[in-house]
Amino acid sequence: MNLAISMVIALSLLSIGLNPENKAEKPIPFGEITVTNHNDFPRTKEIAETDAVFIKDGKYFLSDSIGKEIPSQLTHDGKLIFQMDIPPHSIVKYKIWKGHPADYDTVAYGRFVPERADDFAWENDRSAYRAYGPALQRNGEKAFGYDVWTKSVSYPIINQRYYDNLKGISFHTDHGDGMDVYNVGPTLGCGTAGVIDEDGDIVYSWCFERYEILDCGPLRISFRLYYPNEVRTITLDAGSYFNRTEIQYLGYNDSITVAPGIVIHHPLEPQSKIPLFTQCVNNMTVIGYADPTDRRAPDQGTIFVGTITPGAKSRLQPLASCVGDASGHILAEVKISPRQPFVYYWGAGWSKSTISDIDSWHKIMTNFTYALSTPPTVTVTKY
């Protein structure tokens, strides 16, 4: 068969939707997903999910109302997730197709980083974070809490930053996409939860002993960190400022008090004006703080951090002795029963990215909390 005839046959196959390489069929409509937003505000780039029992072989994709393919992901626990854009009090429909999906850009990502003292680092298009691992504990460096890496770009950056850091390019300096300029040290950092003892003091967990990755993009990163007396399951979705964290505490036979906390880097004297807010929204305690960053300088901006904790009460607790410029914590305390999973949310944003000021952060946090209380209705209809 000559070249001209081969090209004609290949073009004919493509015109009827067949790939001459793998004989894949044309996509065929399979069903429809209807999503209803019950809120007074839009659900923009927010993850919607539904049970994916109707997907057998993973060869599917979704399109929006105008037929454009949108990224989706099957999760380890049998969910189909995708990003929705729905105006207030509106209904939007998405089509399910049988066929081969496109290659989607990864937005939510994470990995174990043995080349940097066993960090576990993860990120989405909003912020990046890290937790400290066994090598750092063996070194004796006390860093108890979650760290924040600021981002001003939507694509993944943690691999490049670690690679550059090994070459002597510090990730503590902004090279155009953000930096590590959040000070953790021997504190709870950004949103780590600690057990509260009978004297009201924080019992710190040091570093995780091992990890397990459950999902790794393109839209959701979820993983488990194993500590001596607890297992933390952390989930971060594309488009979200907040990590969902579920903790299973081990070895406790009675009720315990736990508290997600945020380290305060302002003086706690009564006359000090701390850029901090606390609010109860639908029985969830919302705490937000404008952190001044490590090595404070105008070009470093402000890191906005926060926690959302169901059924909690907030209180300020000074550190017994100041560590650097850390003066204390703002805690969200709640009592839980033995073997009861504890779920809360925490996260961060940056003034040099998408958040203008603490009022903007307050609105983001309250809207997220209202959204938790009134999730969208997601229904699937098969054709």
Phi, psi and chi 1 to 4 in degrees:
 res  aa     phi    psi   chi1   chi2   chi3   chi4
   1 MET       -  128.0 -174.0 -179.1  -66.0      -
   2 ASN   -80.9  171.5   63.3   35.8      -      -
   3 LEU   -63.5  -39.3  179.2   61.4      -      -
   4 ALA   -63.3  -43.8      -      -      -      -
   5 ILE   -65.5  -39.7  -65.4  174.2      -      -
   6 SER   -60.3  -41.7  -62.6      -      -      -
   7 MET   -65.9  -39.2  -70.1 -179.8   66.5      -
   8 VAL   -62.9  -43.3  169.3      -      -      -
   9 ILE   -63.5  -44.0  -67.3  174.0      -      -
  10 ALA   -62.0  -43.2      -      -      -      -
  11 LEU   -65.5  -36.0  -71.5  172.0      -      -
  12 SER   -65.5  -41.1  -62.0      -      -      -
  13 LEU   -63.1  -42.8  -71.9  168.5      -      -
  14 LEU   -64.7  -35.8  -71.7  172.0      -      -
  15 SER   -66.8  -22.1   69.3      -      -      -
  16 ILE  -106.1   17.0   60.3  172.9      -      -
  17 GLY    85.3   14.2      -      -      -      -
  18 LEU  -105.8  135.9  -64.5  176.4      -      -
  19 ASN   -90.3  121.5 -174.3  -43.4      -      -
  20 PRO   -64.6  -13.4   23.4  -32.8      -      -
  21 GLU   -82.8  -52.1  -60.4  -96.3  -23.4      -
  22 ASN  -118.5    4.6   58.8   22.5      -      -
  23 LYS    55.7   31.7  -56.2  -64.5 -171.9  -66.4
  24 ALA   -67.1  137.8      -      -      -      -
  25 GLU   -79.5  164.7  -63.7 -178.1   -5.2      -
  26 LYS   -60.7  146.9  -84.1 -174.3  176.9  179.9
  27 PRO   -60.2  139.4  -20.9   31.8      -      -
  28 ILE  -123.7  142.6   57.6  174.5      -      -
  29 PRO   -65.4  137.8   21.0  -29.8      -      -
  30 PHE  -116.0  -36.3  175.6   77.4      -      -
  31 GLY  -177.7 -170.0      -      -      -      -
  32 GLU  -141.3  140.3 -169.0  172.5   66.4      -
  33 ILE  -111.5  126.7  -60.9  176.4      -      -
  34 THR  -109.2  125.6  -57.5      -      -      -
  35 VAL  -119.5  128.4 -175.5      -      -      -
  36 THR  -114.7  125.9  -55.3      -      -      -
  37 ASN   -96.0  117.0  177.9   13.2      -      -
  38 HIS   -91.4   -1.5  -53.3  -80.0      -      -
  39 ASN   -92.0  165.9  -65.0  101.9      -      -
  40 ASP   -83.8    1.2  -64.6  -33.0      -      -
  41 PHE  -129.4  157.3   49.7   85.4      -      -
  42 PRO   -71.1  151.5   26.1  -34.0      -      -
  43 ARG  -102.7   92.2  -45.9  -68.3  -74.3 -106.0
  44 THR  -102.8  124.2  -56.3      -      -      -
  45 LYS    53.8   30.7  -68.7 -173.2  175.6 -179.9
  46 GLU   -94.5  147.2 -174.4  179.1  -26.3      -
  47 ILE   -80.6  127.9  -67.4  -65.9      -      -
  48 ALA  -105.6  152.3      -      -      -      -
  49 GLU  -144.7  153.8   66.8  176.5   40.9      -
  50 THR  -150.1  158.5 -176.3      -      -      -
  51 ASP   -62.8  138.4  -71.5  -30.6      -      -
  52 ALA  -106.9   32.5      -      -      -      -
  53 VAL   -64.3  -21.6  -66.9      -      -      -
  54 PHE   -80.2   -9.3   55.6   88.6      -      -
  55 ILE   -98.8  116.6  -63.5  173.7      -      -
  56 LYS   -96.0  -42.6  -57.6  -60.3 -177.0 -177.3
  57 ASP  -116.3    1.0   58.4    5.2      -      -
  58 GLY    80.8   -1.9      -      -      -      -
  59 LYS   -92.4   88.2  -64.9  178.7 -179.4  178.2
  60 TYR  -155.3  165.5   76.0   96.2      -      -
  61 PHE  -157.6  167.3   62.8   89.7      -      -
  62 LEU  -114.7  151.4  -57.7 -177.3      -      -
  63 SER  -131.1  155.4   66.4      -      -      -
  64 ASP   -84.1 -169.3   60.7   17.4      -      -
  65 SER   -66.8  -19.1   57.4      -      -      -
  66 ILE  -104.8    9.7   61.5  172.9      -      -
  67 GLY    89.7    7.7      -      -      -      -
  68 LYS   -84.9  130.4 -179.9 -178.7  177.4 -177.9
  69 GLU   -63.8  138.0 -177.0  173.1  -11.7      -
  70 ILE  -122.4  148.5   62.3  171.2      -      -
  71 PRO   -62.7  145.4  -23.1   34.5      -      -
  72 SER  -146.8  172.3   59.1      -      -      -
  73 GLN  -154.1  140.2  177.8 -178.4  -21.2      -
  74 LEU   -94.1  128.6  -71.2  174.7      -      -
  75 THR   -97.2  168.3   65.0      -      -      -
  76 HIS   -64.7  -24.3   76.7  -77.3      -      -
  77 ASP  -101.1   22.2   53.0   -9.0      -      -
  78 GLY    80.9   27.6      -      -      -      -
  79 LYS  -105.0  146.5  -56.2  -67.0 -175.6 -177.3
  80 LEU  -101.1  121.0  169.6   65.4      -      -
  81 ILE  -120.5  150.5   64.5  172.4      -      -
  82 PHE  -159.6  160.6   56.6   96.2      -      -
  83 GLN   -88.5  133.2  -78.8 -172.6  -54.6      -
  84 MET  -110.3  151.5   57.3 -179.1  171.0      -
  85 ASP  -131.6  101.4  -73.2  -67.5      -      -
  86 ILE  -131.8  125.8  -53.7 -179.1      -      -
  87 PRO   -63.9  167.4  -19.1   31.8      -      -
  88 PRO   -58.9  140.8  -21.4   31.5      -      -
  89 HIS    48.2   52.1  -61.3  -70.9      -      -
  90 SER  -133.4  165.2  -62.0      -      -      -
  91 ILE  -123.2  132.8  -63.1  173.6      -      -
  92 VAL  -129.4  139.2  173.3      -      -      -
  93 LYS  -110.8  142.8  -64.6 -179.3 -178.6  -66.6
  94 TYR  -125.9  141.5  -58.6   86.9      -      -
  95 LYS   -96.7  143.2  -78.3 -170.4  175.9  179.7
  96 ILE  -103.1  131.8  -48.4  169.5      -      -
  97 TRP  -121.6  141.2  -60.7   82.9      -      -
  98 LYS   -83.3  126.6  -74.1 -175.1  177.7 -179.7
  99 GLY   158.4 -178.5      -      -      -      -
 100 HIS   -87.1  123.0  -69.8  -84.6      -      -
 101 PRO   -73.1  161.2   28.0  -33.9      -      -
 102 ALA   -72.9  169.8      -      -      -      -
 103 ASP   -84.5  116.8  -67.9  -32.1      -      -
 104 TYR   -94.0  145.4  -53.2  128.4      -      -
 105 ASP   -66.0  137.4  -68.2  -23.9      -      -
 106 THR   -78.0  128.2  -64.0      -      -      -
 107 VAL  -109.7  -44.7  179.9      -      -      -
 108 ALA  -103.8  125.6      -      -      -      -
 109 TYR  -151.3  153.4  170.7   77.7      -      -
 110 GLY  -164.2  160.2      -      -      -      -
 111 ARG  -162.9  161.0   74.6  173.3  177.9   94.3
 112 PHE   -76.7  139.1 -179.6   59.4      -      -
 113 VAL  -122.3   80.0 -169.3      -      -      -
 114 PRO   -66.6  -25.0   24.3  -33.4      -      -
 115 GLU   -72.2   -7.8   68.5  -91.3   29.3      -
 116 ARG  -131.3   66.1 -144.4  -52.0  -56.0 -173.3
 117 ALA    58.5   34.1      -      -      -      -
 118 ASP    63.2   35.7  -68.5   -9.3      -      -
 119 ASP   -61.3  154.7  -68.8  -12.7      -      -
 120 PHE  -116.2  119.6 -167.7   96.3      -      -
 121 ALA  -117.2  143.4      -      -      -      -
 122 TRP  -149.1  163.9   70.1  101.9      -      -
 123 GLU  -163.1  164.5   65.3 -178.2  -48.8      -
 124 ASN  -138.7 -157.3   65.7   -2.0      -      -
 125 ASP   -78.8   -3.3   48.1  -28.0      -      -
 126 ARG  -100.1  -52.7  -58.7  -63.9 -168.7 -176.0
 127 SER  -151.2  169.9  -65.8      -      -      -
 128 ALA  -125.7  155.4      -      -      -      -
 129 TYR  -141.5  164.3  -52.4   91.5      -      -
 130 ARG  -150.3  150.9   63.6  173.3  168.0  167.4
 131 ALA  -118.3  152.4      -      -      -      -
 132 TYR   -97.3  141.9  -60.0  105.9      -      -
 133 GLY  -112.7 -169.9      -      -      -      -
 134 PRO   -62.3  -34.8   15.3  -28.1      -      -
 135 ALA   -63.5  -38.3      -      -      -      -
 136 LEU   -67.5  -37.9 -174.2  120.5      -      -
 137 GLN   -65.8  -39.7 -177.7  159.8  -25.4      -
 138 ARG   -62.3  -30.5  -72.4 -166.2  -60.7  -91.0
 139 ASN   -74.0  -11.6  -66.4  -20.4      -      -
 140 GLY    85.8    2.7      -      -      -      -
 141 GLU   -79.2  124.3 -177.6  178.9  -17.6      -
 142 LYS   -91.9  107.8  -67.6 -173.3  176.2 -179.2
 143 ALA  -139.3  102.8      -      -      -      -
 144 PHE   -91.8  -30.2  -56.9  137.5      -      -
 145 GLY  -102.5  176.8      -      -      -      -
 146 TYR   -75.9  139.4  -60.0  128.5      -      -
 147 ASP   -98.7  152.9 -169.0   17.1      -      -
 148 VAL  -115.8  131.9  177.0      -      -      -
 149 TRP  -111.3  120.9  -78.1   10.2      -      -
 150 THR   -71.5  151.8   63.2      -      -      -
 151 LYS  -137.6  141.7  -74.2 -178.5   65.3  171.0
 152 SER  -121.2   12.0   55.6      -      -      -
 153 VAL  -128.9  160.9  -65.4      -      -      -
 154 SER   -94.4  -14.7   59.3      -      -      -
 155 TYR   -87.6  161.6   52.2   80.1      -      -
 156 PRO   -63.3  142.8  -24.0   35.0      -      -
 157 ILE  -131.5  -13.8   50.6   81.1      -      -
 158 ILE   -66.4  -38.3   56.0  178.0      -      -
 159 ASN   -62.2  -43.1  -79.6  -22.1      -      -
 160 GLN   -64.8  -39.9 -171.1   65.1   49.5      -
 161 ARG   -65.7  -43.0  -72.0 -166.3 -167.2  172.8
 162 TYR   -64.8  -41.0  -81.1  113.9      -      -
 163 TYR   -62.3  -46.7  176.2   74.7      -      -
 164 ASP   -64.4  -37.6  -70.9  -15.6      -      -
 165 ASN   -63.2  -36.6 -167.4   64.5      -      -
 166 LEU   -64.3  -25.3  -71.7  174.0      -      -
 167 LYS   -91.7    5.1  -62.9 -167.1  -58.1  179.7
 168 GLY    93.7    8.4      -      -      -      -
 169 ILE   -96.5  104.2  -56.4  171.8      -      -
 170 SER   -67.1  135.4  173.7      -      -      -
 171 PHE   -84.1    5.7   48.7   54.3      -      -
 172 HIS   -86.5    1.8  -62.7  -71.6      -      -
 173 THR  -120.1  139.2  -59.8      -      -      -
 174 ASP   -77.7  114.4 -174.0    0.9      -      -
 175 HIS  -103.7   19.2  -59.7  -72.1      -      -
 176 GLY   121.1  -10.5      -      -      -      -
 177 ASP  -131.5    8.0   58.1   20.5      -      -
 178 GLY   119.0 -169.6      -      -      -      -
 179 MET  -169.4  173.2   56.0 -172.1  157.0      -
 180 ASP   -96.7  103.1  173.2   20.3      -      -
 181 VAL  -137.8   27.1   70.4      -      -      -
 182 TYR  -107.2  131.3 -176.1   74.3      -      -
 183 ASN   -97.6  116.2 -165.5    2.9      -      -
 184 VAL  -100.9  -70.7  179.3      -      -      -
 185 GLY    61.6 -155.0      -      -      -      -
 186 PRO   -81.0   58.2   29.1  -34.1      -      -
 187 THR  -135.4 -179.6   75.6      -      -      -
 188 LEU   -78.8   -7.6  -66.1  176.4      -      -
 189 GLY    60.0 -133.6      -      -      -      -
 190 CYS   -98.6   88.7  176.0      -      -      -
 191 GLY    86.0    9.0      -      -      -      -
 192 THR   -66.9  143.4  -50.2      -      -      -
 193 ALA   -98.2  136.0      -      -      -      -
 194 GLY  -124.1  151.1      -      -      -      -
 195 VAL   -73.4  140.8  174.1      -      -      -
 196 ILE  -104.5  123.1  -54.0  -60.3      -      -
 197 ASP   -81.3 -177.3   67.7   15.8      -      -
 198 GLU   -64.1  -24.0  -66.0  179.7   -5.5      -
 199 ASP   -89.0    2.3  -62.9  -37.2      -      -
 200 GLY    85.0   10.2      -      -      -      -
 201 ASP   -94.2  155.6  -65.0  -34.5      -      -
 202 ILE   -80.7  131.4  -58.7  167.2      -      -
 203 VAL   -97.3  107.1  179.6      -      -      -
 204 TYR   -82.1  136.3  -64.7   98.2      -      -
 205 SER   -88.4  139.7  -66.8      -      -      -
 206 TRP   -83.9 -101.6 -159.3  -23.1      -      -
 207 CYS  -115.0  154.6  -61.9      -      -      -
 208 PHE   -69.5  152.5   67.9   85.4      -      -
 209 GLU   -94.2  -35.4  -63.2  177.8  -32.5      -
 210 ARG  -155.9  171.2   58.7 -172.1  178.0   93.3
 211 TYR  -139.6  165.4   69.9   95.3      -      -
 212 GLU  -147.9  122.1  176.6 -174.6    8.4      -
 213 ILE   -89.2  127.6  -64.5  177.0      -      -
 214 LEU  -100.0  -45.0  -53.6  174.0      -      -
 215 ASP  -138.2  145.7  -59.8  -65.4      -      -
 216 CYS  -144.2   70.5 -163.9      -      -      -
 217 GLY    81.2  169.9      -      -      -      -
 218 PRO   -82.0  -16.9   29.7  -36.7      -      -
 219 LEU  -109.6  -17.5  -61.3  176.0      -      -
 220 ARG  -140.5  133.6  172.4  172.6  -68.1  175.3
 221 ILE  -111.6  126.2  170.1   69.7      -      -
 222 SER  -138.9  143.7   60.8      -      -      -
 223 PHE  -159.5  165.7   56.6   95.6      -      -
 224 ARG  -118.8  139.7  -70.4 -164.1  178.5  105.3
 225 LEU  -116.1  128.8  -61.0  178.0      -      -
 226 TYR  -104.4  122.3  -67.3   83.2      -      -
 227 TYR  -113.6  168.1  -66.6   77.9      -      -
 228 PRO   -55.4  -38.0  -28.8   35.6      -      -
 229 ASN  -123.7   19.1  -66.2  -51.4      -      -
 230 GLU  -163.0  156.1   58.2 -171.7   88.0      -
 231 VAL  -124.5  123.3  179.8      -      -      -
 232 ARG  -108.3  126.9  -54.0  176.3 -170.6  174.4
 233 THR  -109.8  116.9  -56.7      -      -      -
 234 ILE  -114.9  133.1  -61.4  174.0      -      -
 235 THR  -129.1  129.7  -59.1      -      -      -
 236 LEU  -130.1  126.0  179.9   63.6      -      -
 237 ASP  -102.2  153.4  -71.3  -21.8      -      -
 238 ALA   -56.0  139.1      -      -      -      -
 239 GLY    83.6   -8.3      -      -      -      -
 240 SER  -100.5  144.7  180.0      -      -      -
 241 TYR   -86.7   -5.9  -72.5   99.7      -      -
 242 PHE  -127.9  135.8  -58.3  100.6      -      -
 243 ASN   -86.3  129.2  -63.9  -89.7      -      -
 244 ARG   -85.3  127.4 -179.4 -170.2 -173.0  -86.1
 245 THR  -127.0  127.8  -62.6      -      -      -
 246 GLU  -117.4  126.2  178.2  176.6  -42.5      -
 247 ILE  -116.5  131.2  -55.6  178.3      -      -
 248 GLN  -107.2  112.5 -174.5   71.1   55.0      -
 249 TYR   -85.5  139.4  -70.4   97.5      -      -
 250 LEU  -116.2  144.3  -50.5  173.2      -      -
 251 GLY    84.7   11.0      -      -      -      -
 252 TYR  -108.1  127.0  -66.0   95.2      -      -
 253 ASN   -97.7  -13.6  -63.6  -40.6      -      -
 254 ASP  -120.6  169.6  -60.6  -46.3      -      -
 255 SER   -60.2  147.9  -63.8      -      -      -
 256 ILE  -131.6  156.6   57.9  172.9      -      -
 257 THR  -101.0  128.3  -61.6      -      -      -
 258 VAL  -123.6  159.8  -62.0      -      -      -
 259 ALA  -154.0  113.3      -      -      -      -
 260 PRO   -63.3  141.4  -20.6   32.5      -      -
 261 GLY  -136.5  156.7      -      -      -      -
 262 ILE  -125.1  127.8  -63.3  168.6      -      -
 263 VAL   -70.8  139.3   61.2      -      -      -
 264 ILE  -102.6  126.7  -59.9  -64.3      -      -
 265 HIS  -109.2   30.7  -67.0  118.2      -      -
 266 HIS  -122.0  154.6  -74.7   80.0      -      -
 267 PRO   -60.8  144.7  -21.0   31.9      -      -
 268 LEU   -96.8   10.8  -65.4 -173.4      -      -
 269 GLU   -61.0  150.2  -68.8   85.1   -0.1      -
 270 PRO   -55.1  -32.9  -25.5   33.9      -      -
 271 GLN   -80.8   -9.1   68.9  -87.4   17.7      -
 272 SER   -75.1  134.4  174.9      -      -      -
 273 LYS   -94.5  102.4  -67.4 -176.0  178.6  179.7
 274 ILE   -93.2  126.5  -56.4  174.3      -      -
 275 PRO   -75.1   82.3   26.4  -31.9      -      -
 276 LEU  -142.4  142.8  173.5   72.7      -      -
 277 PHE  -136.6  148.3   60.0   79.7      -      -
 278 THR  -133.0  143.5   63.0      -      -      -
 279 GLN  -156.9  146.6 -177.8 -179.3   -0.2      -
 280 CYS  -100.7  121.5 -176.6      -      -      -
 281 VAL  -127.1  113.1  177.4      -      -      -
 282 ASN    50.6   48.2  -69.8  -12.8      -      -
 283 ASN    64.7   22.3 -162.9   37.8      -      -
 284 MET  -118.9  131.8  -65.8 -172.3 -131.5      -
 285 THR   -86.1  118.3  -64.5      -      -      -
 286 VAL  -104.3  122.0  178.8      -      -      -
 287 ILE  -124.7  127.5  -62.3  174.4      -      -
 288 GLY  -130.7  148.3      -      -      -      -
 289 TYR  -147.6  141.1  172.3   56.3      -      -
 290 ALA  -100.1  101.5      -      -      -      -
 291 ASP   -81.7  134.5 -167.9  -80.8      -      -
 292 PRO   -79.0    0.0   30.2  -35.3      -      -
 293 THR    72.9  156.2   73.9      -      -      -
 294 ASP   -72.5  149.9 -170.5   18.0      -      -
 295 ARG    48.2   60.2  -52.7 -176.7  -43.5  -81.6
 296 ARG   -52.2  128.8  -54.4  175.1 -171.1 -175.1
 297 ALA  -154.6  150.0      -      -      -      -
 298 PRO   -57.6  -33.3  -24.5   33.6      -      -
 299 ASP   -79.1   -4.1   62.9  -21.8      -      -
 300 GLN   -91.1  -12.9  -66.7 -179.4  165.8      -
 301 GLY    70.6 -159.1      -      -      -      -
 302 THR  -128.0  138.4  -60.0      -      -      -
 303 ILE  -100.0  121.4  -58.1  174.9      -      -
 304 PHE   -96.1  124.2  -61.5   97.3      -      -
 305 VAL  -124.9  158.3  -64.4      -      -      -
 306 GLY  -167.4  160.9      -      -      -      -
 307 THR  -132.5  150.1   59.9      -      -      -
 308 ILE  -130.7  115.8  -60.6  166.4      -      -
 309 THR  -130.6  116.9  -48.9      -      -      -
 310 PRO   -63.4  135.9  -21.9   33.6      -      -
 311 GLY    65.9   22.4      -      -      -      -
 312 ALA  -102.2  165.4      -      -      -      -
 313 LYS  -122.5  139.1  -67.2 -177.1  178.5  179.9
 314 SER   -95.2  150.1   63.1      -      -      -
 315 ARG  -157.8  149.3   70.6  176.4  174.3   94.3
 316 LEU   -88.0  134.6  -87.2  171.5      -      -
 317 GLN  -129.6  115.4 -177.9 -178.0   54.9      -
 318 PRO   -66.6  150.8  -16.1   29.7      -      -
 319 LEU   -73.8  145.1  -71.7  170.6      -      -
 320 ALA   -57.7  -38.3      -      -      -      -
 321 SER  -144.1  134.8   58.1      -      -      -
 322 CYS   -63.7  140.8  -70.4      -      -      -
 323 VAL  -113.8  104.2 -178.3      -      -      -
 324 GLY    63.0 -127.9      -      -      -      -
 325 ASP   -97.3    9.1   59.3   -3.8      -      -
 326 ALA   -78.8  124.5      -      -      -      -
 327 SER  -110.2  -18.5   57.0      -      -      -
 328 GLY   174.0 -164.6      -      -      -      -
 329 HIS  -131.2  152.7  -70.0   94.5      -      -
 330 ILE  -104.2  120.3  177.3   71.4      -      -
 331 LEU  -110.9  152.8  -58.7  172.8      -      -
 332 ALA  -121.2   94.3      -      -      -      -
 333 GLU   -87.2  140.6  -68.2 -174.3  -25.7      -
 334 VAL  -151.6  143.4   60.5      -      -      -
 335 LYS   -95.5  135.1 -178.5  168.4  -76.4 -169.4
 336 ILE  -126.6  153.5   63.1  169.4      -      -
 337 SER   -79.6  159.8  -58.1      -      -      -
 338 PRO   -57.3  138.7  -21.5   31.5      -      -
 339 ARG    63.6   12.1  -67.1  169.5  -68.1  -77.6
 340 GLN   -85.0  122.3  173.6 -170.5  -15.6      -
 341 PRO   -63.3  140.1  -19.4   31.4      -      -
 342 PHE  -110.6  122.1  171.8   55.4      -      -
 343 VAL  -118.1  132.4  177.1      -      -      -
 344 TYR  -153.5  178.8   73.1  102.8      -      -
 345 TYR  -132.2  146.0  -58.6   81.4      -      -
 346 TRP  -154.9  156.2   60.7  -83.3      -      -
 347 GLY   178.1 -170.0      -      -      -      -
 348 ALA  -156.6  162.0      -      -      -      -
 349 GLY  -148.5 -178.7      -      -      -      -
 350 TRP  -138.7  141.7 -166.9   30.4      -      -
 351 SER   -70.3  -20.3   63.4      -      -      -
 352 LYS   -91.9   11.7  -65.4 -176.4   69.8  176.2
 353 SER  -121.0  -90.6 -179.6      -      -      -
 354 THR  -120.9   -4.1   55.6      -      -      -
 355 ILE  -114.0  121.5  -58.5  171.8      -      -
 356 SER   -79.8  -40.8   55.9      -      -      -
 357 ASP  -161.4 -178.8   52.4   33.1      -      -
 358 ILE   -68.8  -27.2 -164.4  167.4      -      -
 359 ASP   -66.1  -39.1  -68.9  -26.3      -      -
 360 SER   -63.8  -42.0  172.8      -      -      -
 361 TRP   -63.4  -39.9 -177.7 -125.5      -      -
 362 HIS   -59.1  -44.9 -175.5 -150.6      -      -
 363 LYS   -65.5  -41.9 -175.7  176.0 -179.4  179.4
 364 ILE   -59.8  -44.5  -72.9  168.7      -      -
 365 MET   -67.5  -43.5  -67.8 -161.1   68.6      -
 366 THR   -68.5  -39.9   52.8      -      -      -
 367 ASN   -63.3  -40.1  -79.2   -5.1      -      -
 368 PHE   -62.5  -39.9  178.4   81.0      -      -
 369 THR   -66.8  -43.3  -52.6      -      -      -
 370 TYR   -61.1  -39.1  -76.7  123.9      -      -
 371 ALA   -64.0  -36.6      -      -      -      -
 372 LEU   -61.1  -38.1  -74.5  174.2      -      -
 373 SER   -75.8  -27.3  -56.3      -      -      -
 374 THR  -129.6   75.2   52.8      -      -      -
 375 PRO   -65.6  157.2   24.7  -33.9      -      -
 376 PRO   -66.3  153.3   26.5  -35.4      -      -
 377 THR   -87.9  124.3  -59.5      -      -      -
 378 VAL  -119.9  120.4 -177.5      -      -      -
 379 THR  -126.1  146.7   57.4      -      -      -
 380 VAL  -115.5  130.4  178.0      -      -      -
 381 THR  -120.2  123.5  -55.8      -      -      -
 382 LYS   -87.4  145.0  -64.3 -179.1 -177.8  177.8
 383 TYR   -81.2      -  -68.6  149.8      -      -
